[in-house]
Amino acid sequence: MSNRDYGISEIITLEACSSCSLCADVCPAVSASGDGQLSGFYRLHQLKKLQRFRTGWLAKLFKKSKMTEAELSQFGDTVFKCTLCGNCQEVCPVGIRLKDIWLSLRQDLVHSSAYPKKVDMIGQNISESHNVFDEDNEERADWVDDMPEAPEDGLIRDQAAVVYFTGCVSAYFPMAQQIPIALSRIFTAAEVDFTLLGEEEWCCGFPLLGAGLREMTGEVIAHNVAAIREKGAHTIVFACPSCYQMWREYYPPEFAIFHFTEYVYHLIRNGRVPLQELPLTVTYHDPCDLGRGAGVYDEPRQVIRSLPGVRLVEMARNREKCACCGGGGNLEMIDKDLSAAIAGEKIAEAQATGAQAIVTACQQCVRTMTNYVKRNKIQLEVLDITQLIERALVAPED
């Protein structure tokens, strides 16, 4: 092991931890499992030990020996049982950028062969098939065929002002495919000049970060940027918060980028989305990557309140304090039971509001919460905000 996977500021800020353990208090994995070794507090403590065990002046100063392979492997297992929700960073009183450290730590553990080997398939799938599920990438836009009156061009146009970047989950999971269908119907109703990339869309690269494979992101970034240029587009819209965050933080600032909630709010304000009454009481779940990750809290709520007849009630924890759904950080692959337990706590909080539906703005949140609701036969509807708006659309005239 070495320190090459960390920035200087990350190494320095490790010592800033005040051992307050607030990060453990808000950790969804700790809450759902009761295991303190899944907390950010424990992770930082162990990481500092690792730094001291390594060669160099710290090792000489502390006169420590290296961790055993068994100890390192056990630590690696706990590190990857994290949703990367960022709530620990949100409450850190000294402002340590914990999420960045967690990503660097995962890369470090991969380089040290001390990680759950299940994550290997993420790198393999994206490298070979250009999507995280190892599906045929030529089928990335096949969901268009399931649209009512599917357009002959398959929504793949030679040139367009806006590109809708679909994302892997919405492209391939039947449960999530209703999201791009709804979004496309909204854009069509609003007469947005948009296109899909189809098979030229590759995974954004965000799953590679969570898998500790940051060095593999360069190829997908270069490809996706070139694909957007080919369309002559100046704007990219994402319904996936993780894709959106990846483009915000790792892609060159060449295009105007928006999460769907930001973009559609302006369409609604300008009267471009024809809406009708929809009597429904909903609560809103802030996706981690959209809320704490990108700071988008107001637009989704403004969109919901703009829908005639829809009533919004807030959960006890909302906005920057919102609890994770359990679907992030590749956790479902590593520990599906823990992921489900976290989802269960989220659903219980939503039920306490008395809402008829929980609305979110993330396909992975929809998938995780829907799975839990269905398996446990809970009377609560789970909707993406695109689906909520689609319900309120005025039906097109024949």
Sequence and secondary structure as in RCSB ss.txt:
>XXXX:A:sequence
MSNRDYGISEIITLEACSSCSLCADVCPAVSASGDGQLSGFYRLHQLKKLQRFRTGWLAKLFKKSKMTEAELSQF
GDTVFKCTLCGNCQEVCPVGIRLKDIWLSLRQDLVHSSAYPKKVDMIGQNISESHNVFDEDNEERADWVDDMPEA
PEDGLIRDQAAVVYFTGCVSAYFPMAQQIPIALSRIFTAAEVDFTLLGEEEWCCGFPLLGAGLREMTGEVIAHNV
AAIREKGAHTIVFACPSCYQMWREYYPPEFAIFHFTEYVYHLIRNGRVPLQELPLTVTYHDPCDLGRGAGVYDEP
RQVIRSLPGVRLVEMARNREKCACCGGGGNLEMIDKDLSAAIAGEKIAEAQATGAQAIVTACQQCVRTMTNYVKR
NKIQLEVLDITQLIERALVAPED
>XXXX:A:secstr
  STTS HHHHHHGGG     HHHHT HHHHHH  GGGSHHHHHHHHHHHHHHSTTHHHHHHT     HHHHHHH
HHHHTS     HHHHH TT   HHHHHHHHHHHHHHTT S GGGHHHHHHHHHHSSTT   GGGTTGGGGGSTT 
 TTTT  S  SEEEE  HHHHH TTTTHHHHHHHHHHHHTT  EE  GGG    SHHHHHTT GGGHHHHHHHHH
HHHHHHT SEEEES HHHHHHHHHHS S SEEEEHHHHHHHHHHTT S B    EEEEE   TTTTTTT   HHH
HHHHHTSTTEEE   SS GGG    S  TTHHHH HHHHHHHHHHHHHHHHTTT SEEEES HHHHHHHHHHHHH
TT S EEEEHHHHHHHHB     
